[in-house]
């Protein structure tokens, strides 16, 4: 594919979409929310401070270059305010550290060569940290609505996610959107979401990229289901007519007594166009799994498949297209997708060109300590094909990954966490290292990250 779609469709919610339309979700909610009255409004203030250390080893690139180790510390500051002006109307402003719109942390230490104190040499340091930017800013109103049905609107900049996040997850930084929702019945929600991804020149109304989503969600207690249709329109791509991509999703879960069984399937159609090539989208993905509880231990078994495409010569783009935040995905790998390039040829593409089996467990070891671990078997759905240093690569073996994490509550709203994983690399990465003559520097990629979080 000459150009992949970098942003795909949009929408909010998970499973029962009333959740996103009718609720707000602070990032690290405090156990006691500070609330005070201002005139006729109720104001809730909160936020968090986080400091982390991150260590990575044996991360390999698509060209075979190996990062033998990387270590640093970072910080993040968040402040949010929820303003409840009436029973039906509220607004939210959420600020976050970061020096651009793709960053939320600041690295410990000043930039090399920065003389914060105004002197050279040992006078380096003594500098302020990054600026604070808008993470969320939206207004929500709901009332009796059309013909007496509950209805409302949510407008502004907000985190967005589709279902389990297989296809679309912009919860890290959010998008500008208008969400109109109505509840014709207590257990049925219907929504329309319009999202602006990019804006071209200020004077041209026909060069932006936006998405349109129609959603229906049913929440029945023991059985929940939802379906949605999402349309992406890139109006000006490569001097041609642009790109049209459709994503159709169906998902649901059922409480089977001893286990909760869930599934989701996504199908894609449409056409991608650039200056030289037209391709038809034919990607698909599905996940099926079960959650169970045995005493105080939670268990999860999941199988997932995302289509791939190892033939660039035909007119079809068969790889499942995704648009995902650069974070560890819910119930997905820490190293393979988040830190190591995946079988899609890039990081943070999720299930695209990936087949996996996941076995997970979590437990409350003590009232203040929670632990979890996951084991993944991973394989490329279609062979990963590339040429590295003149050697043709044609492999499917990704490997086996083991992830683990723990969280210890030090005090109210103050906790320490440690998380990480190791990928026992398969033939795909071994062959790339051999081709690039970096096999002596390459072993099994692993990552460890730990830190403290204070929420208030």
Secondary structure by P-SEA (a helix, b strand, c coil): ccccccccbbbbbccccccccccccccccccbbbbbbcccbbbbbccccccbbbbbcccccccccccccccccbbbbbbbbbbbcccccbbbbbbbbccccccccccccccccccccccccccccbbbbbbbbbccccccccccccccccccccccbbbbbcccccccccccccccbbbbbbccccccccbbbbbbcccccccccccccbbbbbbbbbbccccccccbbbbbbbcccccccbbbbbbbbbbcccccccccccbbbbbbbbbbbcccbbbbbbccccccbbbbbcccbbbbbbbbbbbbbccccccccccccccccccccccccccccccccccccccccccccccccccccccccccccccbbbbbbbbbccccccccccbbbbbccbbbbbbbccccccccccccccccccccccaaaaaaaaaacccccccbbbbbbbbccccc
